[in-house]
Amino acid sequence: SESRRSDKFPRGHHPAQLFSLKLTYPETLDRIKEEFQFLQTQYHSLKLECEKLATEKTEIQRHYVMYYEMSYGLNIEMHKQVSRLFLPFLI
């Protein structure tokens, strides 16, 4: 049973040794500050990326509308040309 219990812990580490690694109060605060600053930096970076993607999305939508309008206009013009060419033959 004792050998099975030692398999649960990292090689050479026993729970008593792990507890000796506890951080002091100021060290814990410093670590929390560092992690918070890291998260703030990450948040800022992701926010900028989202803004960039939103701008790109707007630009793509604008191009799509422009393409659709041109396509629709060309389609109307093509039908006018076909009507002008073939209408006299149908009458």
C-alpha positions in Angstrom: 0.0 0.0 0.0 2.9 2.4 0.8 4.5 1.8 -2.6 1.2 2.6 -4.4 0.8 5.8 -2.4 4.2 7.1 -3.4 3.2 6.6 -7.1 0.6 9.4 -6.7 3.2 12.1 -6.2 5.9 13.4 -8.6 9.2 11.5 -8.5 11.0 12.3 -5.3 8.4 14.6 -3.9 6.3 13.8 -0.9 3.4 16.0 0.3 5.5 17.3 3.2 8.1 18.5 0.7 5.5 20.2 -1.5 4.1 22.2 1.4 7.6 23.6 2.1 7.3 25.3 -1.3 4.4 27.5 -0.2 4.9 31.2 -1.1 5.0 33.9 1.4 2.3 36.6 1.5 4.3 39.3 -0.4 5.5 36.7 -2.9 1.9 35.6 -3.5 0.8 39.3 -4.0 3.7 39.8 -6.5 2.7 36.7 -8.4 -0.9 37.8 -8.5 0.2 41.3 -9.8 2.3 39.7 -12.5 -0.5 37.4 -13.6 -3.0 40.3 -13.6 -0.6 42.4 -15.7 -0.1 39.5 -18.1 -3.9 39.1 -18.4 -4.3 42.8 -19.0 -1.8 42.7 -21.7 -3.4 39.7 -23.3 -6.8 41.4 -23.0 -5.5 44.5 -24.7 -3.9 42.5 -27.5 -7.1 40.5 -28.1 -9.2 43.7 -28.0 -7.1 45.2 -30.7 -7.3 42.1 -32.8 -11.1 42.1 -32.4 -11.3 45.8 -33.5 -9.0 45.0 -36.5 -11.3 42.0 -37.5 -14.4 44.2 -37.1 -12.9 46.8 -39.4 -12.0 44.1 -42.0 -15.5 42.6 -41.7 -17.0 46.0 -42.4 -14.7 46.5 -45.4 -15.5 43.0 -46.8 -19.2 43.7 -46.4 -18.8 47.0 -48.3 -17.0 45.2 -51.1 -19.8 42.6 -51.2 -22.5 45.3 -51.5 -20.5 47.0 -54.2 -20.0 43.7 -56.1 -23.7 42.9 -55.8 -24.7 46.4 -57.1 -22.4 46.1 -60.1 -23.5 42.5 -60.8 -27.2 43.5 -60.6 -26.5 46.6 -62.9 -24.7 44.5 -65.4 -27.5 41.9 -65.4 -30.1 44.6 -66.1 -27.9 46.1 -68.9 -27.4 42.7 -70.4 -31.2 42.0 -70.5 -31.7 45.5 -72.1 -29.1 44.7 -74.8 -30.6 41.3 -75.5 -34.1 42.8 -75.7 -32.9 45.5 -78.2 -31.2 42.9 -80.3 -33.8 40.2 -80.5 -37.1 42.1 -80.0 -37.3 43.3 -83.6 -37.0 39.7 -84.8 -39.8 38.6 -82.5 -42.3 41.2 -83.8 
